[in-house]
Amino acid sequence: MRAVELAGIRQMGVIEMSRPEIAKETDVLLKVEMVGVCGSDMHYYDCGGIGSEVVEYPFVIGHECAGTVVEVGGAVSKVKAGDRVAVDPGIICHDCDQCRQGRENTCRKMRFLGCPGQMAGCLCEYIVMPEECCFAIGDDVSWESAVLCEPLAIAMYAVQRAGLGENSDVAIFGAGPIGLSCLLSAQADRAVGFYISEKVAERVEAAKGAGATWVGNPDAEDVVSGILSQRPYGVDVAFECAGEQETLDAAVEVVKPGGKVMVIGIPRVDRVSFVAEKMRRKEITVMNIRRQNKFTQAAVDSVTSGRIKVDFMVTHRFVLARAQEAFEMVSGYRDGVIKAMVEL
């Protein structure tokens, strides 16, 4: 089968490799139809790792995908050959303390698609995943929407952890796929005010089109002042989706006393900081979000029912042979890219 291999920093190529085979009774062989290029993939592409997760070359990356069931193991009952499925990229052990406590997203033996030291990714024609990671979608759900269920599930989990109250106001820093998914998820919950900071003009327009109350570009204006001019007492929750020190600082500035800062973005540096006085005086709660925890089915249901529409995020499509062009585009935020997809 064909696969795209990461051979070094910003070096990719199409190779031929053996097609994987079912090894367990609970396995499902999938023909990958569509792969989304995610911001976390950029860390591997641009920097060769995320913290302690360092790429050993060559390596196949990618974790957002959807595909068609080709073959199933003897114990599989949820899906059958020919089914179209969205994929949860995390394979858990079910046995560790984290899994037993319902924290499957921090499973101590997690194997995650396209994560160095865990398992190869989905930027290839076929993968094998456990049945529990495969979520059937209807024929009327696009492959793009199915792929976007993965970032949507992260956002839904973040919104659930934020515990939005009735008529909450939220700020979102970064209107990429995760930030926009947070907007959609907060709209589907109990929030009523949505204040967004974003530098890319096309993403600013996408946020406005998706129902943001206010959108500011920090390259052109003081977004903290802009948000506080709308909500003088601050917002209830800030979702930090950019992974930058400046957006973490801004998030602390705009939340009201007793508010929460949800850290979803992945910084490219080893350490970030907060202004201790502001954190203490406002008694701000900071929560880190690690992927998603049991929200894939909810994301699939929301997309399938039409309650949440995500297709508008897809701005660019590439064939497998042009995968590196997709990664270069996302890496440089070129051509107004929001979500680039690789079609197989």
C-alpha positions in Angstrom: 0.0 0.0 0.0 1.0 3.6 -0.4 1.9 5.7 2.7 3.4 9.1 3.3 6.5 8.9 5.4 8.1 11.7 7.5 11.8 11.3 6.7 13.2 14.3 8.6 12.2 17.9 9.6 9.8 19.1 6.8 10.8 16.1 4.6 8.0 13.8 3.4 7.7 11.2 0.6 5.3 8.6 -0.7 6.5 5.0 -0.2 5.2 1.5 -0.6 4.8 -0.6 2.4 3.0 -3.8 3.5 -0.7 -3.6 4.1 -1.6 -4.3 7.7 -3.6 -7.4 8.7 -6.1 -8.1 11.4 -4.3 -9.7 14.4 -7.1 -9.8 17.0 -10.7 -10.9 17.1 -11.7 -7.3 17.9 -9.7 -5.7 15.1 -11.1 -3.8 12.1 -9.2 -3.3 8.8 -10.0 0.1 7.3 -9.5 1.6 3.9 -8.6 5.2 4.8 -10.6 7.6 2.7 -9.7 11.0 4.2 -7.1 12.4 6.6 -7.1 15.8 8.2 -3.9 17.7 8.8 -3.9 18.8 12.4 -2.0 21.4 14.3 -0.3 18.8 16.5 0.9 17.1 13.3 2.8 20.3 12.6 4.9 19.8 15.7 6.2 16.6 14.3 6.6 18.0 10.8 8.2 21.3 11.8 10.0 20.4 15.1 10.4 16.6 15.1 8.4 16.1 18.3 6.1 17.4 21.1 8.0 17.5 24.4 9.2 13.9 25.2 7.4 12.5 22.1 10.3 12.7 19.6 10.0 11.3 16.1 12.4 8.5 15.1 12.6 8.6 11.3 11.2 7.4 9.1 7.7 7.6 10.6 4.1 7.8 9.3 2.1 10.5 11.0 -1.6 11.6 11.0 -4.4 10.8 13.4 -7.6 12.5 12.1 -9.2 10.1 9.6 -12.3 8.3 8.4 -12.6 5.2 6.2 -14.5 2.2 4.9 -14.5 -1.1 6.7 -12.8 -3.8 4.6 -12.6 -6.7 7.0 -13.5 -7.4 10.7 -12.4 -9.9 13.3 -14.6 -12.7 14.5 -15.7 -10.8 17.7 -16.6 -7.6 16.0 -20.4 -6.8 16.1 -20.7 -3.0 15.9 -19.5 -2.6 12.3 -19.3 -4.7 9.2 -17.5 -4.7 5.8 -18.7 -1.8 3.7 -19.6 0.5 6.7 -18.3 4.1 6.7 -16.7 5.1 10.0 -15.2 7.9 11.8 -12.1 6.9 13.8 -11.1 7.7 17.4 -7.3 7.7 17.2 -6.7 6.6 20.8 -6.4 2.9 21.8 -6.6 2.5 25.6 -5.8 -0.4 27.9 -8.9 -0.4 30.1 -6.8 -1.7 33.0 -4.7 1.1 34.4 -5.7 3.4 37.2 -6.6 6.2 34.8 -8.9 4.0 32.7 -10.6 2.6 35.8 -11.2 6.1 37.0 -12.9 7.1 33.8 -9.9 9.1 32.5 -9.3 7.1 29.4 -7.7 10.1 27.7 -4.8 9.9 30.1 -4.5 6.1 29.9 -1.0 5.2 31.0 -0.6 2.7 28.1 -2.3 4.8 25.5 -1.4 4.0 21.8 -2.3 6.9 19.6 -2.3 7.1 15.8 0.7 8.9 14.5 2.3 9.4 18.0 6.0 8.7 18.2 6.8 5.7 20.4 3.2 4.5 20.3 2.0 3.6 16.8 2.3 4.7 13.2 -0.3 7.1 11.8 -3.1 7.1 9.3 -1.5 8.9 6.3 -1.7 5.7 4.4 -4.2 3.6 2.4 -5.1 1.0 5.2 -5.0 0.9 9.0 -6.1 -1.6 11.6 -8.0 -0.3 14.6 -10.0 -1.9 17.4 -13.7 -2.1 16.9 -14.2 0.4 19.8 -12.4 3.1 17.9 -14.7 2.8 14.9 -17.9 4.8 14.8 -20.4 4.2 12.0 -21.6 7.2 10.0 -24.5 7.4 7.5 -24.1 7.7 3.8 -25.2 11.3 4.0 -22.3 12.3 6.2 -19.3 13.5 4.2 -15.9 12.1 4.7 -14.8 15.6 5.7 -17.4 15.8 8.4 -16.4 12.4 9.7 -12.8 13.4 10.0 -13.7 16.6 11.8 -15.5 14.6 14.5 -12.1 14.1 16.0 -11.3 17.8 16.8 -15.0 18.4 17.5 -14.9 15.7 20.2 -11.9 17.5 21.8 -13.9 20.7 21.9 -17.0 19.1 23.2 -14.9 17.5 26.0 -13.3 20.9 26.8 -16.7 22.6 26.9 -18.1 19.9 29.2 -15.1 20.3 31.6 -15.5 24.1 31.5 -19.0 23.6 33.1 -20.7 26.5 31.3 -23.5 28.0 33.3 -26.8 29.4 31.9 -26.1 32.4 29.6 -22.3 32.1 29.8 -19.9 34.3 27.9 -16.8 32.7 26.5 -13.6 34.0 24.8 -11.7 31.8 22.3 -8.1 32.5 21.4 -7.4 31.0 18.0 -10.0 30.3 15.3 -8.5 27.2 13.7 -10.4 23.9 13.7 -10.1 23.5 17.5 -11.1 27.1 18.2 -14.0 27.0 15.8 -15.1 23.6 17.2 -15.1 25.2 20.7 -17.3 27.9 19.3 -19.8 25.4 17.8 -19.7 23.3 21.0 -20.3 26.3 23.3 -23.2 27.4 21.1 -24.7 23.9 21.4 -24.3 24.1 25.2 -25.5 27.1 27.3 -23.2 30.0 26.2 -24.7 33.1 24.6 -21.7 35.4 24.0 -18.7 34.4 21.9 -15.6 36.7 21.7 -12.8 35.5 19.5 -9.2 36.5 18.8 -7.6 35.4 15.5 -4.8 36.7 13.2 -5.7 35.0 9.9 -8.2 37.0 7.9 -10.1 34.0 6.5 -10.4 32.5 9.9 -11.8 35.8 11.2 -14.5 35.7 8.6 -15.2 32.0 9.3 -15.7 32.7 13.0 -18.1 35.6 12.1 -20.0 33.3 9.7 -20.2 30.6 12.4 -22.0 33.0 14.8 -19.3 34.7 16.9 -20.5 37.8 18.8 -17.2 39.7 18.2 -14.0 38.8 16.5 -10.7 40.8 16.8 -7.3 40.5 15.1 -4.5 40.9 17.6 -2.2 42.1 14.8 -4.5 45.1 14.2 -6.0 45.8 17.6 -5.9 45.2 21.3 -8.2 42.2 21.6 -8.1 42.3 25.4 -9.5 45.8 25.4 -11.9 44.8 22.6 -13.4 41.9 24.6 -13.5 43.9 27.8 -15.3 46.8 26.1 -18.0 44.2 25.2 -17.9 42.4 28.6 -16.5 44.9 31.2 -16.6 42.4 34.0 -14.9 39.7 31.9 -16.1 36.4 30.5 -16.8 33.2 32.3 -14.5 30.9 30.4 -11.6 31.5 28.0 -10.6 28.7 25.6 -6.9 29.0 24.7 -6.5 27.2 21.4 -3.3 28.7 20.0 -0.6 27.5 22.3 1.1 30.9 22.6 2.3 32.8 25.6 0.5 35.9 24.4 -2.8 34.2 24.1 -2.4 32.6 27.6 -1.8 36.0 29.0 -4.8 37.5 27.2 -7.0 34.6 28.4 -6.1 35.5 32.0 -6.8 39.1 31.4 -10.3 38.6 30.0 -11.8 36.1 32.4 -13.8 37.4 35.4 -12.9 36.6 39.0 -13.6 32.9 39.6 -13.4 32.2 35.9 -11.7 29.4 34.0 -8.9 29.2 31.4 -9.1 26.0 29.4 -5.7 25.3 27.8 -6.2 23.3 24.6 -3.4 24.7 22.4 0.0 22.9 22.5 2.9 25.3 23.0 6.1 24.8 21.0 8.1 25.7 24.1 8.8 23.6 27.1 7.5 26.1 29.6 4.9 28.8 29.8 4.1 31.2 32.6 1.3 33.1 34.3 1.2 36.4 36.2 0.9 35.2 39.7 -0.9 38.3 41.1 -3.6 38.2 38.5 -4.1 34.5 38.9 -4.4 34.8 42.6 -6.5 38.0 42.9 -9.0 36.7 40.4 -8.8 33.1 41.7 -8.6 31.8 38.2 -8.9 28.1 37.6 -6.6 26.7 34.8 -7.5 23.4 33.2 -5.4 21.6 30.7 -7.3 19.5 28.0 -5.7 16.3 26.9 -7.3 15.1 23.7 -10.9 13.9 24.4 -12.5 11.6 26.8 -15.5 9.5 25.5 -16.9 12.3 23.3 -16.4 10.7 19.8 -19.9 9.2 19.7 -21.4 12.6 20.9 -19.5 14.3 18.1 -20.7 11.8 15.5 -24.3 12.1 16.7 -24.1 15.9 16.6 -22.8 15.9 13.0 -25.1 13.2 11.8 -28.2 14.9 13.2 -27.1 18.3 11.7 -27.1 19.9 15.1 -23.5 20.9 14.6 -22.2 21.7 11.0 -18.5 21.5 10.5 -17.9 21.2 6.8 -17.3 24.9 6.4 -13.9 24.5 8.1 -12.5 22.5 5.1 -10.8 24.9 2.8 -8.2 22.8 0.9 -8.0 19.2 -0.4 -4.9 17.4 -1.6 -4.3 13.9 -3.1 -1.9 11.6 -1.2 1.0 12.4 -3.6 0.7 16.1 -2.6 0.5 15.5 1.1 3.7 17.6 1.8 2.0 20.6 0.0 -0.8 20.3 2.5 1.6 20.2 5.4 3.6 23.2 4.1 0.3 25.1 3.7 -0.9 24.4 7.2 2.6 25.1 8.6 2.7 28.5 7.1 -1.0 29.4 7.5 -1.0 30.0 3.7 -3.8 30.8 1.5 -6.2 31.3 4.4 -6.1 27.6 5.3 -8.4 26.5 8.1 -8.5 22.7 7.6 -6.6 20.9 4.9 -7.6 17.4 3.9 -5.7 14.6 2.2 -7.9 12.4 0.0 -7.0 8.8 -0.5 
